Amino acid sequence: MANNSNLGAAKAAKNDEFYTQYADIQKEINAYLEYNPDTFRDKTVLLPCDDPEWSNFTRFFAQNFERLGLKRLISTSYAVESKKYKDYEPTLFETESPLFDMDKTRIKGKIFELTRDTNGSGRIDLDDLEWHYLEGDGDFRSPEVCTLRDQADIIVTNPPFSLFREFLGWIIKGAKQFLVIGSINVITYKEIFPLIKNNQIWSGVGFNLSMIYKAPYANYLEANQKFVRSKGFNPEDNFIKVPGVCWFTNLDHGRRHEPLQLMTMKDNIRYGKHKEIRENGYIRYANYDAIDVPYVDAIPSDYEGVMGVPKTFPGSYCPEQFEIVGCAEGDSGKELGLKPFNRELKKLNKSLRDGQLYFIQDGKPEKPYARILIRKKQ
Ligand SMILES: C[S@@+](CC[C@H](N)C(=O)[O-])C[C@H]1O[C@@H](n2cnc3c(N)ncnc32)[C@H](O)[C@@H]1O
């Protein structure tokens, strides 16, 4: 059972300590292989921010080393003393190894590598992983892990959510291919959105999922009860369901080249499944030259101007069909130059903020949810 300081630390760790399920990793990777069976062939894959002894990322890539045609697999972990949450027992794998070091186990990161058949089994798999302690704690920003990044071709992980911006910046700085998990909310971050707009990164195949994670320690859910209750807590098994989870990548896949099947504006208004569009048509914004499209499946196929669409759009985005023009939310919205609201408008709707779109409905300004602005490709 946890002591109080562990509970406090677990609270502070928030959702940085969730572990991805094997089936979710397998499903996503298989989609890239379907599109291009050689996606990982002869590549060095780095899995940072992992705990290789129990990570399903390490397990998946090690077990599929030969099928994927990998050249080298590297996986690194972050030392427990550097984590906010410090409840930890070394595994038997570590304590029974001749390399086990009592002084290092809590303060050093570890590196696991797979390149060859070390045990003469005739195949390269999980049992051939070789490991040692890192010089430092395994922080992805440390010079040692930066060197591993520079040696890698593809970086794959579920990074700590609280450091997502920094982690993606770290990958982009290394100019690497990648596949990582993040929240749908990162799309509108001012550091991330321009990369999506310029087709430097895009959504993976799995997008806006409700993903089931394993929380690492028995007391983790106990310590984070408020957060956990809001996400659907199953006290039986230490698993947690987190909504709005997306894969982000710059690896190509088939879904992104499948255009959305859409109806014309006239047909949406006549026969579409959304009552508000049948009744009101497409409303124009009062502060931007565009129409509001509240549902991705109601995007009119024949509209030539700019359209504001839900922020789930990147999950269906096909760059041959549409271009992304901007993001009307937060800092990205301010950068779009959306006109500030005047006092009169604010009196009518106190929730209006600068950098957001609004339209007039029943004589009152109303703001839609976060919108991404798109235009049909010519
Ligand atoms: C969301 S968990 C994911 C773990 C594993 N990749 C998986 O999906 O199963 C993120 C991990 O990153 C670790 N971490 C936090 N800050 C880190 C840092 N600065 N450098 C490296 N790892 C870090 C956390 O302790 C945690 O183990």
The ligand as a Gaussian input file, in Angstrom:
#p B3LYP/6-31G(d) Opt

LIG

0 1
 C        2.889000       8.195000     -20.821000
 S        4.264000       7.252000     -20.148000
 C        4.449000       6.134000     -21.451000
 C        5.349000       5.004000     -21.163000
 C        5.574000       4.069000     -22.370000
 N        6.190000       4.804000     -23.464000
 C        4.266000       3.464000     -22.830000
 O        3.533000       4.079000     -23.583000
 O        3.944000       2.351000     -22.422000
 C        5.600000       8.429000     -20.334000
 C        6.884000       8.019000     -19.662000
 O        7.869000       9.050000     -19.842000
 C        8.591000       9.240000     -18.624000
 N        9.175000      10.581000     -18.589000
 C        8.714000      11.686000     -17.941000
 N        9.558000      12.721000     -18.141000
 C       10.558000      12.269000     -18.928000
 C       11.738000      12.859000     -19.473000
 N       12.026000      14.145000     -19.253000
 N       12.569000      12.097000     -20.221000
 C       12.275000      10.791000     -20.453000
 N       11.167000      10.169000     -19.972000
 C       10.319000      10.893000     -19.217000
 C        7.522000       9.022000     -17.569000
 O        8.109000       8.760000     -16.319000
 C        6.752000       7.817000     -18.157000
 O        7.352000       6.624000     -17.790000

